């Protein structure tokens, strides 16, 4: 066993093992009448954003101005996050730092080029004690995730630093509801117990049950993702059997607050009334023995009291994304009952402002890897005349999403490349904006390869398939139905493909069938059309099962290469690309 693994396990104190699960055994007698104050610091959806993110991804809304427009402040960057966390820990003898998934995956080039090893290094240095896994931890499959946990060189790319091979994460990545189909056993560690001088707190880590719908299928084909409530309640019961009554769930699933202001009161008019989405039903059904729920996935900010099955308020939190916020939670442990006093739980989100000193050890991490990746990241590939909102768009169709679809159509329209006449891009694959203002020395309006990669970090192959006109309409209907009924996923269309969405209708009926046209001509339901999507969508990802029925599949080049080729062919310093109007979909 390596020194790093011994150090990680030592954090449990004395350990008892039940069914391969590590639990802290008692280290001291209970202290009747005494309490212990415990601080829990949490964040989620970091996505390898070591440097301060740009555009809308690098701001936090603090309110609404007199003009009705959002008031924002710059936020994020691991150098600042580490400093804020250190300051928050001051005066707290018993503190633990946790995360609710997507710490890695969908990362900017600085981390992604090295398979997110830089982010693991940064997380260790800022004192992360443990994290739940999210869907993006599975972007490269379970084998790669296990390498991230336990160390070793990448199977294909080897070691970034052969003299110092990657030695794994010194904190556990928990996935209680991730099960090996072949053995029926947990594929990852399910729980972690922290012992604060006799005050034991158990953490259950989970990703969302719907993970298979939003990651590439090949790397998870031998895994099953179980129901969040049933899993948490099972492990809560096991923890109680082992004498651990203070229980925290870290869940990579979340909700949608009624306001984007980071400190919005979502307990108004009543507990939890200001938040909606999957987390509300989950929280209401988690066993009442669970004291706190830390969530993620939706990239939203909230601190709410959602009633448990007994009707008692229970804190549910989320800290936005990209290291822009962290959540401070303070609880009191009663040694007589060996449980957290529910009335003691207090939480608040804090902005990771950039007006504090940078953490030197984080600067060292960034500098080390920037020197290695900069020749690639700083390469200029194109030019824009203004901001191109993608992830930060306030509308379902975005200028950058449309441009990406255009680039994919251009890359696959030739007969020998696929003969595509339509391209569709999933909105979740657009990870950032393209910002006009220079981020470095490249100059305003210049698009670098690193910036383009931040927008499209998955290295998905473009895939051209044949679909009938009727199937294409079904694909559009699946944006609003099935698994997408509660959270629509509006595909970004290429130039010439237009249709209308009727928001007075529900589900599949939102698509006005007769409005679906290609270059002004209504689709023929019986005719066959060549359609390009990325391979994630072609395999039915994001709930688009109809795309998986496409025939005559031709797998082509990478999505990021198509975007670079489009910029190279269509822009220059004197002829930059203007933001598209994003009007291919009409909403009525």
BELMOBEL-V747410 format. One record per backbone hydrogen bond with DSSP energy under -0.5 kcal/mol. NH is the residue of the N-H (numbers start at 1). CO is the residue of the C=O. If there is no record, write none. Layout:
BEGIN
nh->NH co->CO
nh->NH co->CO
END
This chain:
BEGIN
nh->6 co->2
nh->7 co->3
nh->8 co->4
nh->9 co->5
nh->10 co->6
nh->11 co->7
nh->11 co->8
nh->12 co->9
nh->13 co->10
nh->16 co->23
nh->18 co->21
nh->21 co->18
nh->23 co->16
nh->25 co->14
nh->32 co->30
nh->34 co->31
nh->36 co->333
nh->38 co->331
nh->39 co->94
nh->40 co->329
nh->41 co->39
nh->41 co->96
nh->42 co->327
nh->43 co->98
nh->45 co->101
nh->47 co->102
nh->48 co->103
nh->49 co->46
nh->50 co->48
nh->57 co->54
nh->58 co->55
nh->59 co->56
nh->60 co->73
nh->62 co->60
nh->62 co->71
nh->63 co->71
nh->65 co->69
nh->68 co->65
nh->71 co->63
nh->72 co->70
nh->73 co->60
nh->75 co->58
nh->76 co->352
nh->77 co->322
nh->78 co->50
nh->79 co->50
nh->80 co->77
nh->81 co->77
nh->82 co->78
nh->83 co->79
nh->84 co->80
nh->85 co->81
nh->86 co->82
nh->87 co->83
nh->88 co->84
nh->89 co->85
nh->90 co->86
nh->90 co->87
nh->92 co->89
nh->93 co->91
nh->95 co->93
nh->96 co->39
nh->98 co->41
nh->99 co->130
nh->100 co->43
nh->101 co->132
nh->108 co->47
nh->111 co->108
nh->112 co->108
nh->113 co->109
nh->114 co->111
nh->115 co->112
nh->116 co->111
nh->117 co->114
nh->120 co->116
nh->121 co->117
nh->122 co->118
nh->123 co->119
nh->124 co->120
nh->125 co->121
nh->126 co->122
nh->127 co->123
nh->127 co->124
nh->128 co->123
nh->129 co->97
nh->130 co->97
nh->131 co->172
nh->132 co->99
nh->133 co->174
nh->137 co->134
nh->138 co->135
nh->139 co->136
nh->141 co->138
nh->142 co->219
nh->144 co->140
nh->145 co->141
nh->146 co->142
nh->147 co->143
nh->148 co->144
nh->149 co->145
nh->150 co->146
nh->151 co->147
nh->152 co->166
nh->154 co->158
nh->158 co->154
nh->164 co->161
nh->165 co->162
nh->169 co->148
nh->169 co->149
nh->172 co->129
nh->174 co->131
nh->174 co->172
nh->175 co->189
nh->176 co->205
nh->178 co->175
nh->179 co->177
nh->179 co->224
nh->180 co->185
nh->181 co->179
nh->181 co->222
nh->184 co->180
nh->187 co->178
nh->188 co->178
nh->192 co->203
nh->194 co->201
nh->195 co->11
nh->196 co->194
nh->196 co->199
nh->197 co->195
nh->199 co->196
nh->200 co->198
nh->201 co->194
nh->202 co->246
nh->203 co->192
nh->204 co->248
nh->205 co->190
nh->205 co->203
nh->206 co->250
nh->208 co->252
nh->211 co->208
nh->212 co->209
nh->213 co->210
nh->214 co->211
nh->220 co->217
nh->221 co->218
nh->223 co->220
nh->224 co->179
nh->226 co->177
nh->226 co->224
nh->231 co->227
nh->232 co->228
nh->233 co->229
nh->234 co->230
nh->235 co->231
nh->236 co->232
nh->237 co->233
nh->238 co->234
nh->239 co->235
nh->240 co->236
nh->241 co->237
nh->242 co->238
nh->243 co->240
nh->244 co->239
nh->245 co->243
nh->245 co->338
nh->246 co->200
nh->247 co->245
nh->247 co->289
nh->248 co->202
nh->249 co->292
nh->250 co->204
nh->251 co->249
nh->251 co->294
nh->252 co->206
nh->253 co->251
nh->256 co->276
nh->258 co->274
nh->262 co->61
nh->264 co->261
nh->266 co->264
nh->268 co->265
nh->273 co->270
nh->274 co->266
nh->275 co->272
nh->276 co->256
nh->279 co->254
nh->280 co->277
nh->281 co->277
nh->282 co->278
nh->283 co->279
nh->284 co->280
nh->285 co->281
nh->285 co->282
nh->286 co->282
nh->290 co->287
nh->291 co->247
nh->292 co->247
nh->293 co->315
nh->294 co->249
nh->295 co->293
nh->295 co->317
nh->296 co->251
nh->296 co->253
nh->298 co->296
nh->302 co->318
nh->304 co->316
nh->306 co->304
nh->306 co->314
nh->307 co->305
nh->308 co->312
nh->309 co->286
nh->311 co->308
nh->315 co->291
nh->316 co->304
nh->317 co->293
nh->318 co->302
nh->319 co->295
nh->320 co->300
nh->322 co->45
nh->323 co->44
nh->324 co->321
nh->325 co->319
nh->326 co->350
nh->327 co->42
nh->328 co->348
nh->329 co->40
nh->329 co->327
nh->330 co->346
nh->331 co->38
nh->333 co->36
nh->334 co->339
nh->335 co->34
nh->335 co->333
nh->338 co->334
nh->339 co->334
nh->341 co->332
nh->342 co->340
nh->344 co->341
nh->345 co->341
nh->345 co->342
nh->346 co->330
nh->348 co->328
nh->350 co->326
nh->352 co->324
nh->353 co->351
nh->359 co->79
nh->360 co->358
nh->362 co->359
nh->363 co->359
nh->364 co->360
nh->365 co->361
nh->366 co->362
nh->367 co->363
nh->368 co->364
nh->369 co->365
nh->370 co->366
nh->371 co->367
nh->372 co->368
nh->373 co->369
nh->374 co->370
nh->376 co->373
nh->377 co->373
nh->378 co->374
nh->379 co->376
nh->381 co->447
nh->382 co->447
nh->384 co->445
nh->385 co->577
nh->388 co->434
nh->389 co->387
nh->391 co->432
nh->393 co->390
nh->400 co->389
nh->402 co->398
nh->403 co->399
nh->404 co->400
nh->405 co->401
nh->406 co->402
nh->407 co->403
nh->408 co->404
nh->409 co->405
nh->410 co->406
nh->411 co->407
nh->412 co->408
nh->412 co->409
nh->413 co->409
nh->417 co->414
nh->418 co->414
nh->418 co->415
nh->419 co->414
nh->420 co->412
nh->421 co->530
nh->422 co->530
nh->424 co->532
nh->425 co->492
nh->429 co->426
nh->430 co->427
nh->431 co->429
nh->431 co->455
nh->434 co->388
nh->435 co->433
nh->445 co->436
nh->446 co->443
nh->447 co->382
nh->448 co->446
nh->449 co->379
nh->450 co->377
nh->452 co->448
nh->453 co->449
nh->454 co->450
nh->455 co->451
nh->456 co->452
nh->462 co->557
nh->463 co->533
nh->464 co->554
nh->465 co->531
nh->466 co->551
nh->467 co->529
nh->469 co->524
nh->469 co->527
nh->470 co->525
nh->472 co->468
nh->473 co->469
nh->474 co->470
nh->475 co->471
nh->476 co->472
nh->477 co->473
nh->478 co->474
nh->479 co->476
nh->480 co->477
nh->484 co->481
nh->485 co->482
nh->489 co->479
nh->490 co->488
nh->491 co->489
nh->492 co->425
nh->493 co->491
nh->494 co->423
nh->497 co->494
nh->498 co->496
nh->498 co->517
nh->499 co->584
nh->501 co->586
nh->502 co->510
nh->503 co->501
nh->505 co->502
nh->509 co->506
nh->510 co->507
nh->511 co->508
nh->512 co->500
nh->512 co->510
nh->513 co->511
nh->515 co->512
nh->516 co->513
nh->517 co->498
nh->517 co->515
nh->518 co->521
nh->519 co->496
nh->519 co->517
nh->520 co->496
nh->521 co->518
nh->523 co->516
nh->525 co->523
nh->527 co->524
nh->529 co->467
nh->531 co->465
nh->531 co->529
nh->532 co->422
nh->533 co->463
nh->535 co->461
nh->537 co->534
nh->538 co->534
nh->539 co->535
nh->540 co->537
nh->541 co->536
nh->542 co->213
nh->543 co->540
nh->544 co->541
nh->545 co->543
nh->547 co->544
nh->548 co->544
nh->548 co->545
nh->549 co->546
nh->550 co->547
nh->551 co->466
nh->554 co->464
nh->556 co->462
nh->559 co->460
nh->562 co->558
nh->563 co->559
nh->564 co->560
nh->565 co->561
nh->566 co->562
nh->567 co->563
nh->568 co->564
nh->569 co->565
nh->570 co->566
nh->571 co->567
nh->572 co->575
nh->575 co->572
nh->577 co->383
nh->586 co->499
nh->587 co->585
nh->588 co->501
nh->588 co->586
END
